[in-house]
Amino acid sequence: MQLVNIHGANDVRVDEVAKPAIGPGDVLLRINACGICGSDLTFARYGVQRQGGGEWPLGHEAVGTVIEAGAAVEGLPVGSKVLINPMGALDNIIGNGGSEGAFGDYLLVRGAKKDQHLLPVPEGLAPEIAALAEPLAVALHGVNQADLQPGEKVVVYGAGPIGLGAVFWLKRRGVKDIVSVDLSDARLERARALGADHTINPGSQDLKQVLLAVHGEAGQMFGDSTVGTDVFMDMAGAPVLLEQTIAMGKYRSRIVLTAVYHEPVALNLEGLLIREMTFKAAVGYPTELTEALHTLGEISPEEIRPYTSHRFDFRDFPKAFETAMDRNSGKVMVVMTD
């Protein structure tokens, strides 16, 4: 079988490896579709290795078909399609430092349990749509951490897959005046298609002035105007945006951090203090994966179609990975064909 592995910094290869054998509590999946995550790109850039050394298999945003199930496995019959829950896996590291990854022909899921490690895909839902549940669940957890109240105004920094997901959920929750911020006009177009009411490209527009125009002024603080935004969702990971947010944020506005920062960031804690701003983090999806999957089963595929910018066959994985590195791309989906 073929499996994508990281061999070193910017050295990602499609290797020939042995097909895994199952134990009594395991399931073997034939992978149908797997999305490329930003973490995959980061792992590749740094050339990470598994604990103890060795190649790092990639892929965790995946849907597969059960082709073998151990004698002790319950509720996961051969032929059923399932969404992988990498956070629920025994070692929590499918595609994230363990011995298995979903960018391959097959995936071994050890100690597989229905609704914990593997979630049944709703009838009729295409695998490449169902696989979007994983990144959408990350975005949903960020939205849940925002503790939104009726009538509140929200800014989403970043229009990559997680930021686009946040726009999707905010729209479904009835939030008005959603603002998407990104340096890519192509990504901002997708944000509008998913429900953003306003978009800002800070490379060509003044972020604060546009927010004052669309969210209004919330008053003065030390002689400077503050914007009427209630929640700033950071899904971009740009320190300059955090700096600007604290400088222009109104009294008791909130920041939700979902972006990953790879280096320490200096924060204006005095600004946070005098504004009594709340700073919350959101990582993964402790409870949101099932809701994301069921929502995808309920909506028209057209509602989520702008989320995916590119679709590649697994045979073209190098091109898919290169495309995902382009900051104009949305979600890049890889599908496996027989």
Secondary structure, 3 states (H helix, E strand, C coil): CEEEEEEECCEEEEEECCCCCCCCCCEEEEEEEEECCHHHHHHHHHCCCCCCCCCEEECCEEEEEEEEECCCCCCCCCCCEEEECCCCCCCCCCCECCCCCCCECEEEECCCCECCCEEECCCCCCHHHHCCHHHHHHHHHHHHHCCCCCCCCEEEECCCHHHHHHHHHHHHCCCCCCEEECCCHHHHHHHHHHCCCEEECCCCCCHHHHHHHHHCEEEEECCEEEECCCEEEECCCCHHHHHHHHHHCCCCCEEEECCCCCCCCCCCHHHHHHHCCEEEECCCCCCCHHHHHHHHHHCCHHHHHHHEEEEEEHHHHHHHHHHHCCCCCCEEEEECCC
